[in-house]
């Protein structure tokens, strides 16, 4: 059996072999010419929306003269079987440990928490099938999700709608007699006097927004966790035993933006979509 890294195996399966499977249904030779759509309409009495992708998510190679390799079919089935699992993120996951502001200062606790909360929301969701989609996309397009830093970030003042510096102040609001008041934030600029109200304050934001960096780095780790899970399933033969390939894990580092060897496990976990909501941490 040929030893092969998981990403190379995926590229082989999704670029060379699985496109041979046709377009999801057996298509006759007449469907490959101009009469194909007419025949479909006559049979189904509707216009068929066919983007040319087959059951494996690949653009069908209708000129293929052979079926996909059995190992490629096992890879495809194993990837599809992972639709029942998604990702979760450890509460203490920190994707910005190396990030500094342009003046050399670290992010404040509030800035770090805000960036992580928004970045996680952009990167992960709970929809079934996210893991197969992440795997297949990079198997076809190549490479891995980007994780590179955008360079030093700067603290800049929040701007108003006119492009000037925005001012804020806090005020108490009561929704009814006997109800406790709540503190809200309102415009702190006195338009009539053309100056901020007494006690008004400005706020800063980070530019470029590190939340996008959190999103990219978390997606990168999610991709590696997905590859680790897929490798383990292929090695265990959960959807059939490979006959021509001996799959090996990805050599990519889990924390490439930090010093090598400082981290040994990903902060992204696999979540089983079942009634017990079991959690298993993927091996780093």
DANORGI-V23015 format. One record per pair of residues at least 12 apart in sequence whose C-alpha atoms are under 6 Angstrom apart, sorted by sequence separation. I is the first residue (numbers start at 1). J is the second residue. D is the distance in whole Angstrom. If there is no record, write none. Layout:
i: [I | I]
j: [J | J]
d: [D | D]
This chain:
i: [171 | 188 | 269 | 171 | 170 | 170 | 169 | 169 | 168 | 168 | 169 | 265 | 168 | 264 | 167 | 167 | 23 | 23 | 24 | 23 | 24 | 169 | 22 | 168 | 168 | 167 | 167 | 23 | 22 | 19 | 19 | 22 | 19 | 20 | 19 | 20 | 84 | 83 | 158 | 83 | 157 | 158 | 222 | 20 | 157 | 20 | 156 | 83 | 155 | 156 | 18 | 102 | 155 | 17 | 101 | 102 | 155 | 101 | 102 | 154 | 79 | 101 | 154 | 153 | 153 | 13 | 147 | 146 | 147 | 145 | 119 | 123 | 118 | 119 | 122 | 115 | 119 | 120 | 115 | 119 | 123 | 95 | 11 | 10 | 78 | 71 | 93 | 90 | 89 | 89 | 88 | 89 | 88 | 87 | 87 | 86 | 87 | 86 | 85 | 85 | 85 | 84 | 6 | 3 | 5 | 6 | 1 | 2 | 3 | 4 | 5 | 6 | 1 | 2 | 3 | 4 | 5 | 6 | 1]
j: [183 | 200 | 281 | 184 | 184 | 185 | 185 | 186 | 186 | 187 | 188 | 284 | 188 | 284 | 188 | 189 | 52 | 53 | 54 | 54 | 55 | 200 | 54 | 200 | 201 | 201 | 202 | 60 | 60 | 58 | 59 | 62 | 60 | 61 | 61 | 64 | 128 | 128 | 203 | 129 | 203 | 204 | 268 | 67 | 204 | 68 | 204 | 132 | 204 | 205 | 68 | 152 | 205 | 68 | 152 | 153 | 206 | 153 | 154 | 206 | 132 | 154 | 207 | 207 | 208 | 72 | 216 | 216 | 217 | 220 | 211 | 215 | 211 | 212 | 215 | 210 | 214 | 215 | 211 | 215 | 219 | 214 | 139 | 139 | 239 | 242 | 267 | 267 | 267 | 268 | 268 | 269 | 269 | 269 | 270 | 270 | 271 | 271 | 271 | 272 | 273 | 273 | 247 | 245 | 247 | 248 | 244 | 245 | 246 | 247 | 248 | 249 | 245 | 246 | 247 | 248 | 249 | 250 | 246]
d: [6 | 5 | 5 | 5 | 6 | 5 | 6 | 6 | 6 | 5 | 5 | 4 | 4 | 6 | 5 | 6 | 6 | 6 | 4 | 4 | 5 | 5 | 6 | 5 | 5 | 6 | 5 | 5 | 5 | 5 | 6 | 6 | 5 | 5 | 5 | 6 | 6 | 6 | 6 | 4 | 6 | 5 | 6 | 6 | 4 | 6 | 5 | 6 | 6 | 6 | 6 | 5 | 6 | 5 | 5 | 6 | 5 | 5 | 6 | 5 | 6 | 6 | 5 | 5 | 6 | 5 | 5 | 6 | 5 | 5 | 4 | 5 | 6 | 6 | 6 | 6 | 5 | 6 | 4 | 4 | 6 | 6 | 5 | 5 | 6 | 5 | 5 | 5 | 6 | 5 | 6 | 6 | 5 | 6 | 5 | 6 | 5 | 5 | 6 | 5 | 5 | 6 | 6 | 6 | 6 | 6 | 5 | 5 | 5 | 5 | 5 | 6 | 5 | 6 | 6 | 6 | 6 | 6 | 6]
